[in-house]
Amino acid sequence: MGHRVLIAAELQRLLEADQLAGLDVTWLPADQPTPSGDYVAIVPLLSRWVGGTELKRLPKLKIVANCAVGHDNVDVVAAEIRGVKVTNTPDVLTDATADLAWALILACARQVVAGCELVKSGTWTGWDPELLLGIELRGRTLGLFGAGRIGQAVGRRAVPFGMRILYTARNPRPEFERATGAVRAELSRLLRESDVLSLHVPSVPETKGIINADTLRQMKPSAILINTARGDLVREEALAQALEQGRLGGAGLDVYTDEPTVHPRLRAAPRTVLLPHIGSATAEARRQMAAIAVANVQAVLRGDPPLTAVFG
Ligand code: NAP
């Protein structure tokens, strides 16, 4: 009899039998509540909240191996109090997410989605010198709010586009600065000077709602906001209003406050490119995320330290 573990059912096809050796797996579909029982590990998707109530129901739990780099769906403090380790899946999704941020930057700067809709609807009337004019990125300023793994990867991709880079981070990143010419700046300068502002901080109390009516007012009316981090960094009503009133150039979003519900005003707002939380959605990244999550479980059950601990 193996160790009883709960693993998100949606990960089943990404995992090989040898990765699951020694585990007695209960596959847990996303639409089912977390059960109680003598499970020693849970591998949740980011859409599953694992808080004090869930942890109480799982008294034998040793690890929450989140299948995401963000871990705002786990009550880390409650886990720490109960001696439950929490792990995430950093690095393997950095390039995929940075690529997607760039897909959004380019799509917004060049009205890619509006152009696609025009052609597909059969309403395109021919080449026009003023049709769907966008902005050139060369010489413009990319502001990175957060310059961790993904923020820096987005910044490195900006170099061949000829963009100037500003970043806001708690700690300076001298190597990143040397490699890209990026300059560390306060958020107020980032808001004032960015032509493209891209968010790459985790959702924590200090960052929630950081893009709100007040900070939006400080941005250039032509600026593009990109969010591939977490939806609740942005006050969606205020963002929709800024777009409706022409006080912001555009928004490219992959994440939302109340997924999969998207604020109706945001869905209707002009100059938006809205994606369904697919930042890490490459076959390579998703396979490696599942593999690391389960490898963390195996390590903890062996009595080894986890590979990628959030803490503990
Ligand atoms: P990371 O390497 O930990 O970088 C996080 C950055 O945020 C660092 O620059 C860090 O600054 C900064 N930061 C942390 N706490 C902060 C705070 N309280 N105030 C201001 N800055 C703070 O994380 P990552 O791997 O780049 O991932 C970033 C986020 O992207 C994740 O948390 C996740 O929510 C999101 N994500 C989304 C997708 C998607 O599918 N759309 C995919 C992957 C990740 P210091 O280093 O100076 O502390």
Boltz pocket constraint, residues with backbone or C-beta under 6 A from the ligand:
constraints:
  - pocket:
      binder: B
      contacts: [[A, 69], [A, 70], [A, 71], [A, 90], [A, 91], [A, 93], [A, 94], [A, 97], [A, 145], [A, 146], [A, 147], [A, 148], [A, 149], [A, 150], [A, 151], [A, 168], [A, 169], [A, 170], [A, 171], [A, 172], [A, 199], [A, 200], [A, 201], [A, 202], [A, 203], [A, 204], [A, 206], [A, 207], [A, 227], [A, 228], [A, 229], [A, 230], [A, 254], [A, 255], [A, 277], [A, 278], [A, 279], [A, 280], [A, 281]]
      max_distance: 6.0
